[in-house]
Amino acid sequence: MPSELTSLLTALRRQTHEFSVWQEKLCLLLRECKDGRKPELEDLRGLLDSPLALDYPHCEVSEEAREIVRQCDRVVNRARAIMRQRTQIRDQLGMRESFPVIDERDVQSIGLDVDSLPCSVSDLRNDIMVLLKCQWLKRAHKLLNWKRLKLVDSDSENSDDHTNDGKGSENCTLKTFDDVLYSIRKSFIMRNSPAHACAEERREGIRCFCQRICNMFYLRNSYYNIFEILTGRDDLAELIEGIPMPLSPFKAYSIREDWTYIESFESVEQLKNHISSVFTKQRELMVALRTANDARSVSETCLCAGHTQAEAPADNCAFLSCLLCHAKYHSSCVQWEWFMEHLPVGYYLCVRCLRSRRPLLEDVKSLCETALPSLERVLVECALNQTELVYGEALKCIEQFSGGNVIDDTALCKKIDECLIPVFCNEILKSEAWKRISAALTQVKPVTEMRKRLCEQIRQRMPLIQLSGVLFSGSGFGLSRRYRNLKRGLIMSEQSAGRHMKRIKHFGETEACAADICLKPSGENVRWIQCEGNCSRWYHYICVGQTMDQTQYTFSYYCYRCCTPFRTPFASSGNNAG
């Protein structure tokens, strides 16, 4: 026999012998598994994963052994995952602490599963025994300290009540679960309990929803929080009266700070009533604000307060008028926002009227459908319902005419224009209806070619990356003069007559205005004025056409019921508006 064949035959016999020895060892371990002697899992795995075993042919013995290893790995991986469950919280000093969140029943369950395995997993079994010992020591500690246990039991019952109230309740907020978790973490029994894990999970779900809503609405440079964006325009009464309303950049340092205003509402009904009251008065107040802004100069309404540019007749074409509130702005003072791409060319929404990115209704609705019940979700759902309502009313109104030409009927144009006010105030966009409304807008309120070129110049200008500080601050001639006049007017009023001081008194919203048509303004700074005639009735400033600038030089106000041709000229100011 040739030498080459001899060497090959020798190698074949050696490998055959090694395979037989490997197979016998494998069969021995399998017999131990069947007899209940439970060999170590690592010994069985070591035989299957040895370098020589990779070259051996597959057989029934090796397949049976691999199936046992896979069965054991499934149980071991599940047990390791349960034992690794830990949660991190911050203590009162702000330091992170890690606590296990393993239930004793889970530990006992995985212990039984490990005991039922055909192989032994010694290291895992030791870890399980340590956990069971810790659980036993914890129970023993509770029983030995029975006085403390009784005190903690009452605390745990209260925490359970709060957790159950929050579960499935729309009255809960992010702050509610923060308070519940704070109580649970102080509780000796409730800490690391299933109720603790449930509260943590629900709090994280609400937090994620609030975060995604903020990301969806906030502009690059935002001056409003999410509550001010979604609840409508509650600043209209002050703007009509001419009260200085500076805008400061808004930056929240936590999600709760974004939604902090919602914590003042105790129930869903209270929140819905507030939102409904704001939206029902929004249209009438915006019409009154348009009238007031039409009579004001650009230096009074622009965000620069008149100290950036000197107003001159030649600048009539160098400023833009807001589509919604009719406030005038210098073209150099404004910047382009992405949402204005949805508007026809030549139309502009100011920083007071465009408060957010105005996401699509479908995106906001899909986010609410998967959110947990909370007062934050109710707020967003109210905004969605209001969006459906205002768009539906606007579409019904524009169906009264057809065609692509400019409408010549002034009364119809005014009616349609005022009907579109709630749509432009709304901070959620309904895309299909918006296209029809945009087409109707060009027929109702056409713009000049000069205005289109001006908007195009602003669009091509590089937007500001950072916030530009406080807007409408009045550091120059404009609003600072208004502040000085207000202060001087109050001093003169104190010196002139004590009764005259009543007309700057702030009343609650429950007081009744004596005007025939009351606009029902809301807000913290709504002002009232009293007739100095025989009736002594009280009126809202805006319901009788009064502004802050006018009242600085008026020392006697007479309503339309009391004024006569022999009264002072100041009485006629209420004759037209009362």
C-alpha positions in Angstrom: 0.0 0.0 0.0 1.4 3.4 -0.9 2.6 5.6 1.9 0.1 8.4 1.1 -2.8 6.0 1.6 -1.4 4.7 4.8 -1.2 8.2 6.3 -4.8 8.9 5.3 -6.0 5.6 6.7 -4.3 6.3 10.0 -5.8 9.8 10.2 -9.3 8.4 9.4 -9.0 5.8 12.2 -7.8 8.4 14.7 -10.7 10.8 13.8 -13.2 7.9 13.9 -12.0 6.9 17.4 -12.2 10.6 18.6 -15.8 10.8 17.2 -16.7 7.6 19.0 -15.3 8.9 22.3 -17.1 12.3 21.9 -20.3 10.5 21.1 -20.0 8.2 24.2 -19.4 11.3 26.4 -22.5 12.9 24.9 -24.6 9.8 25.4 -23.4 9.6 29.1 -24.5 13.2 29.8 -27.9 12.5 28.1 -28.4 9.4 30.2 -27.7 11.6 33.3 -30.4 14.1 32.1 -32.9 11.3 31.7 -32.1 9.7 35.1 -32.5 13.0 36.9 -28.9 13.4 37.9 -28.7 16.7 36.0 -25.3 17.3 34.6 -24.0 20.9 34.4 -25.3 22.8 31.4 -21.9 24.2 30.7 -20.4 20.7 30.4 -23.0 19.7 27.8 -22.5 23.0 25.9 -18.7 22.6 26.0 -19.0 19.2 24.2 -21.2 20.6 21.5 -19.1 23.8 21.0 -15.7 22.2 21.1 -13.5 22.8 18.0 -13.5 19.1 17.1 -17.3 18.8 17.3 -17.7 21.4 14.6 -16.2 18.9 12.1 -18.2 15.9 13.3 -21.2 14.8 11.3 -24.7 15.5 12.7 -26.4 12.6 14.4 -29.4 11.9 16.6 -27.4 12.2 19.8 -26.0 15.6 18.9 -29.4 16.9 17.8 -31.0 15.7 21.1 -28.3 17.4 23.1 -28.7 20.7 21.2 -32.4 20.7 21.8 -31.8 20.3 25.5 -29.3 23.2 25.4 -31.9 25.4 23.6 -34.6 24.5 26.1 -32.3 25.5 29.0 -31.2 28.7 27.3 -34.8 29.9 27.0 -35.4 29.5 30.7 -32.1 31.0 31.7 -32.5 34.1 29.5 -36.0 34.7 30.8 -34.7 34.3 34.4 -31.8 36.7 33.8 -34.1 39.3 32.2 -36.4 39.2 35.3 -33.5 39.5 37.7 -32.0 42.4 35.8 -35.2 44.5 36.2 -34.2 47.6 38.1 -35.4 51.2 38.2 -33.5 54.4 38.7 -34.9 57.3 40.7 -33.5 60.5 42.2 -33.4 61.0 45.9 -33.9 64.4 47.6 -30.3 65.4 47.0 -30.7 64.7 43.3 -28.5 61.6 43.3 -29.5 58.6 41.3 -30.5 55.4 43.1 -31.2 52.0 41.6 -33.7 49.7 43.1 -34.7 46.2 42.0 -38.3 45.8 41.0 -38.6 42.0 41.2 -41.8 40.5 42.6 -41.2 37.5 45.0 -43.7 35.5 43.0 -41.6 35.9 39.9 -38.5 34.8 41.7 -40.3 31.7 42.9 -41.7 31.0 39.4 -38.3 31.2 37.8 -36.9 29.0 40.6 -39.4 26.3 39.8 -38.6 26.6 36.1 -34.9 26.2 36.7 -35.5 23.1 38.9 -37.5 21.5 36.2 -34.7 21.8 33.6 -32.9 18.5 32.6 -29.5 20.2 33.3 -28.2 22.1 36.3 -27.4 25.8 36.2 -25.5 26.3 39.4 -24.7 30.0 39.1 -28.3 30.9 38.3 -29.6 28.8 41.1 -27.3 30.5 43.6 -28.5 33.9 42.4 -32.1 32.8 42.9 -31.4 31.6 46.4 -29.8 34.9 47.3 -32.9 36.8 46.0 -35.3 34.5 47.9 -33.2 35.0 51.0 -33.4 38.8 50.6 -37.1 38.6 50.2 -37.4 36.5 53.3 -35.3 39.0 55.3 -37.3 41.9 54.1 -40.6 40.2 55.2 -39.0 39.4 58.6 -37.9 42.9 59.0 -41.4 44.1 58.4 -42.9 41.7 60.9 -40.3 42.6 63.6 -41.1 46.3 63.1 -44.9 45.9 63.4 -45.5 49.5 64.6 -43.8 50.9 61.6 -45.6 48.4 59.4 -48.9 49.6 60.7 -48.0 53.2 59.8 -46.8 52.2 56.4 -49.9 50.1 55.7 -52.1 53.2 56.0 -49.7 55.1 53.7 -49.8 52.2 51.2 -53.6 52.2 51.2 -53.6 55.9 50.3 -51.0 55.3 47.6 -53.2 52.5 46.2 -56.2 54.8 46.2 -54.3 57.5 44.2 -52.9 54.9 41.8 -56.4 53.4 41.2 -57.9 56.9 40.8 -55.2 57.8 38.2 -55.7 54.5 36.3 -58.2 55.2 33.6 -59.1 58.6 34.9 -59.0 61.7 32.7 -58.7 64.0 35.7 -55.1 63.0 36.4 -52.1 65.0 35.1 -48.4 64.5 34.9 -48.1 66.2 38.3 -50.6 63.7 39.8 -48.4 60.8 39.0 -45.3 62.6 40.2 -47.0 63.1 43.6 -48.1 59.5 43.7 -44.6 58.2 42.9 -43.2 60.5 45.5 -45.5 59.0 48.1 -44.8 55.4 46.9 -41.1 55.9 47.1 -41.4 57.0 50.7 -43.6 54.0 51.6 -41.8 51.0 53.0 -44.3 48.5 51.5 -45.3 50.2 48.2 -41.7 50.8 47.1 -40.8 48.3 44.3 -44.3 46.8 44.4 -46.5 46.1 41.3 -48.4 49.3 42.0 -45.0 51.2 41.9 -44.2 49.7 38.5 -47.7 50.5 37.2 -47.5 54.1 38.3 -44.0 54.5 36.8 -45.3 53.0 33.5 -48.3 55.3 33.3 -46.3 58.4 34.3 -43.8 57.6 31.5 -46.6 57.1 29.0 -48.1 60.5 29.8 -44.7 62.1 29.7 -43.9 60.7 26.3 -47.3 62.0 25.0 -46.7 65.5 26.4 -43.2 65.5 24.9 -44.4 64.5 21.4 -47.1 67.1 21.5 -44.6 69.8 22.3 -42.3 68.7 19.6 -45.2 68.7 17.2 -46.4 72.3 18.0 -43.4 74.3 19.1 -41.8 76.7 16.6 -38.1 77.1 16.3 -38.4 80.4 18.2 -41.4 80.0 20.5 -43.0 82.7 22.7 -45.9 80.6 24.0 -46.2 77.4 26.0 -48.4 74.5 24.9 -51.3 75.6 27.0 -51.4 79.0 25.5 -51.2 77.5 22.0 -54.1 75.0 22.5 -56.6 77.0 24.5 -57.1 79.9 22.1 -56.6 83.6 22.2 -57.2 84.9 25.7 -55.1 88.1 25.2 -57.5 89.9 22.8 -59.2 92.1 25.4 -55.9 93.5 26.6 -54.8 94.2 23.0 -58.0 95.9 22.2 -57.7 98.2 25.2 -54.1 99.0 24.2 -52.4 97.5 27.3 -48.7 96.8 26.6 -48.3 93.0 26.1 -44.6 92.2 25.7 -43.6 88.7 24.5 -40.7 87.0 26.2 -39.0 83.9 24.7 -40.4 80.7 26.3 -38.1 77.9 27.2 -39.2 75.1 29.5 -36.7 73.2 31.6 -39.0 70.2 32.0 -42.1 68.7 30.5 -44.2 69.7 33.5 -43.2 73.3 33.0 -44.6 73.2 29.5 -48.0 72.0 30.9 -47.9 73.8 34.2 -51.0 75.9 33.6 -53.2 72.8 33.3 -52.5 71.9 36.9 -54.8 74.7 38.0 -57.8 72.8 36.7 -59.3 70.2 39.0 -61.6 68.4 36.6 -62.2 67.7 32.9 -65.5 69.8 33.0 -63.7 72.8 34.4 -61.0 72.6 31.7 -63.6 72.2 28.9 -65.7 75.1 30.2 -62.7 77.4 30.2 -61.7 76.4 26.6 -65.3 76.8 25.4 -65.6 80.3 27.0 -62.4 81.4 25.2 -63.4 80.1 21.8 -66.9 81.4 21.9 -65.7 85.0 22.4 -62.7 84.8 20.1 -64.4 85.8 16.9 -66.2 88.9 18.2 -63.1 90.1 20.1 -60.9 89.6 17.0 -63.3 91.8 14.9 -63.0 94.5 17.6 -59.2 94.1 17.6 -59.1 94.5 13.8 -61.0 97.8 14.1 -58.7 99.1 16.8 -55.5 98.1 14.8 -56.8 99.6 11.6 -56.9 103.0 13.4 -53.4 102.5 14.9 -50.1 103.4 13.3 -47.3 101.0 12.5 -45.2 102.3 15.3 -48.0 101.4 17.8 -48.4 97.8 16.6 -45.0 96.7 15.3 -42.9 94.6 17.5 -40.2 97.2 17.5 -42.6 99.7 19.2 -41.6 102.4 16.7 -37.9 102.8 17.7 -36.4 100.8 14.9 -37.6 103.0 12.0 -39.1 106.4 11.8 -42.6 106.3 10.4 -43.2 108.3 7.2 -45.8 108.5 4.5 -43.4 106.9 2.1 -43.2 103.8 4.2 -46.8 102.8 3.5 -45.7 100.0 1.2 -42.8 99.0 3.5 -44.9 97.3 6.1 -47.1 94.2 6.2 -50.5 93.9 7.7 -51.4 90.7 9.6 -54.1 88.7 7.9 -55.8 87.9 11.2 -55.5 90.9 13.6 -54.6 93.6 11.0 -51.6 94.8 13.1 -49.0 96.5 11.0 -45.3 95.5 11.0 -42.2 96.9 9.4 -40.9 94.4 6.8 -37.5 94.5 8.3 -38.8 93.6 11.8 -40.5 90.3 10.8 -39.2 86.9 9.7 -40.7 84.1 7.7 -42.1 81.0 9.3 -42.5 77.6 7.7 -46.3 77.6 8.1 -46.7 80.6 5.8 -45.9 78.4 2.9 -49.4 77.1 3.3 -50.8 80.7 2.8 -51.3 82.2 -0.6 -48.5 84.6 -1.7 -48.8 88.0 -0.1 -50.5 87.0 3.1 -48.8 87.2 6.5 -49.5 86.1 10.1 -47.8 87.9 12.9 -46.0 86.5 15.9 -49.1 87.0 18.1 -51.4 85.1 15.7 -49.1 82.3 14.5 -48.2 80.7 17.8 -47.1 77.2 16.7 -46.1 75.1 13.7 -49.8 74.2 13.2 -49.4 70.4 12.6 -51.9 68.4 10.6 -55.1 67.3 12.3 -54.5 63.6 11.3 -51.1 63.5 13.0 -52.4 65.0 16.3 -55.4 62.7 16.2 -53.3 59.6 15.7 -51.2 60.6 18.7 -54.2 61.0 20.9 -55.6 57.6 20.0 -52.7 55.8 21.5 -52.3 58.1 24.5 -53.2 57.2 28.1 -56.2 59.0 29.7 -55.1 62.3 31.2 -56.0 65.9 31.5 -53.3 66.7 29.0 -54.9 64.5 26.4 -58.3 66.1 27.1 -56.8 69.5 26.3 -55.5 68.2 22.9 -58.8 66.5 22.2 -60.7 69.8 22.9 -58.4 71.5 20.4 -59.1 68.8 17.8 -62.9 69.1 18.3 -62.6 72.8 17.9 -60.7 72.4 14.7 -63.4 70.1 13.2 -66.1 72.7 14.3 -64.4 75.8 12.9 -63.4 74.2 9.6 -66.9 72.8 9.1 -68.5 76.2 9.7 -66.0 77.9 7.3 -66.7 75.4 4.5 -70.4 76.0 4.8 -69.9 79.7 4.6 -67.7 79.7 1.4 -70.1 77.4 -0.4 -72.3 80.4 -0.9 -70.3 81.5 -3.9 -68.3 79.8 -6.6 -65.9 80.8 -9.3 -62.3 82.1 -9.2 -63.0 85.8 -9.6 -62.8 88.4 -6.9 -66.1 89.0 -5.1 -67.5 92.5 -5.5 -70.2 92.2 -2.9 -68.8 94.0 0.1 -71.3 92.6 2.6 -70.6 89.1 1.5 -66.9 89.6 1.6 -67.1 90.9 5.2 -69.3 88.0 6.2 -66.9 85.4 4.8 -63.9 87.2 6.1 -65.2 87.2 9.7 -66.3 83.5 9.3 -62.7 82.6 8.5 -61.4 84.2 11.7 -61.7 81.1 13.8 -59.8 79.1 11.2 -56.9 81.4 11.2 -56.9 81.5 15.0 -56.9 77.7 15.2 -53.5 76.1 15.7 -54.2 72.8 14.0 -54.4 72.4 10.3 -56.9 70.4 8.3 -55.2 70.0 5.0 -58.0 69.3 2.6 -60.3 72.0 3.9 -57.4 74.5 4.1 -56.9 74.3 0.3 -60.5 75.4 -0.3 -60.3 78.1 2.3 -57.0 79.4 0.8 -58.7 79.6 -2.6 -61.6 81.6 -1.1 -59.3 83.9 0.8 -57.7 85.2 -2.5 -61.2 86.1 -3.7 -62.4 87.7 -0.4 -59.2 89.7 0.5 -57.0 90.1 -2.6 -53.6 91.6 -2.1 -51.5 93.9 -4.3 -48.5 93.0 -6.3 -46.4 95.2 -4.1 -47.4 93.1 -1.0 -46.6 89.9 -2.8 -43.1 91.1 -3.7 -42.6 92.2 -0.1 -43.6 88.8 1.2 -41.3 87.1 -1.2 -38.4 89.3 0.0 -39.1 88.3 3.6 -39.3 84.6 2.6 -35.9 84.7 0.9 -34.3 86.4 3.9 -32.3 84.2 6.3 -34.4 83.5 9.4 -33.1 84.1 12.9 -31.6 81.0 14.5 -31.9 82.3 18.1 -34.7 84.2 19.8 -34.5 87.9 19.4 -35.3 88.8 23.0 -38.4 90.4 24.3 -40.8 91.6 21.6 -43.1 94.7 22.0 -40.9 95.7 24.9 -41.4 99.4 24.3 -37.9 100.4 25.2 -38.1 103.4 22.8 -40.7 106.0 22.0 -43.7 103.6 21.5 -44.8 101.5 24.4 -42.7 103.3 27.0 -44.7 106.4 26.3 -47.8 104.4 26.9 -46.5 103.2 30.2 -45.7 106.8 31.3 -49.1 108.1 30.2 -50.8 105.3 32.2 -48.8 106.1 35.3 -49.4 109.9 34.9 -53.1 109.3 34.3 -53.5 107.3 37.5 -51.8 110.0 39.5 -53.9 112.7 38.1 -57.0 110.7 38.7 -56.1 110.3 42.4 -55.7 114.0 42.8 -58.8 115.0 40.8 -61.6 112.9 42.3 -61.9 109.8 44.4 -64.9 108.6 42.4 -63.0 108.6 39.2 -60.7 105.9 40.6 -63.6 103.4 40.4 -63.3 103.3 36.6 -60.0 101.5 36.7 -61.2 98.9 39.2 -60.8 95.3 38.1 -64.0 93.2 38.4 -64.4 89.4 38.3 -65.9 87.7 35.3 -69.1 87.2 37.1 -69.9 90.9 37.0 -72.5 91.9 34.4 -71.6 94.5 31.7 -74.3 97.0 31.0 -73.6 97.3 27.3 -76.3 96.2 24.9 -73.8 94.0 23.1 -71.2 92.7 25.6 -68.2 91.0 24.1 -67.6 89.1 27.3 -63.8 89.5 27.5 -61.8 87.2 29.7 -58.3 87.6 31.2 -56.4 88.8 34.2 -56.3 92.5 33.1 -59.8 93.1 31.8 -60.7 96.7 32.7 -64.0 98.3 33.6 -65.3 101.8 33.4 -68.2 103.4 35.3 -70.6 106.0 33.9 -70.4 109.3 35.8 -74.0 110.2 34.9 -77.2 109.2 36.6 -77.1 105.5 35.8 -73.7 104.7 37.4 -73.6 101.6 35.3 -70.4 99.6 34.7 -69.0 98.7 31.2 -66.1 96.8 29.8 -63.6 99.1 28.2 -63.8 97.2 24.9 -67.6 97.0 24.9 -67.9 100.9 24.8 -64.9 101.5 22.5 -62.5 102.8 25.2 -58.8 102.2 25.1 -56.0 102.9 27.6 -54.7 105.9 25.5 -58.1 107.6 25.5 -58.8 107.2 29.2 -55.6 108.9 30.2 -57.0 112.3 29.2 -60.7 111.6 30.1 -61.8 112.6 33.6 -65.5 112.1 33.2 -67.1 109.3 31.2 -70.8 109.3 30.2 -72.5 106.3 28.5 -74.8 106.7 25.6 -77.8 106.5 27.9 -76.8 109.5 29.9 -74.9 111.7 27.4 -76.7 114.8 26.1 -75.7 117.6 23.6 -74.8 119.8 26.7 -72.3 117.2 28.1 -68.6 117.5 27.6 -67.0 116.2 24.4 -65.6 113.2 26.2 -69.2 111.8 26.6 -69.5 111.4 22.8 -66.8 108.7 22.9 -69.3 106.3 24.5 -72.2 107.4 22.3 -71.0 105.5 19.3 -69.9 102.3 20.9 -72.3 101.7 23.8 
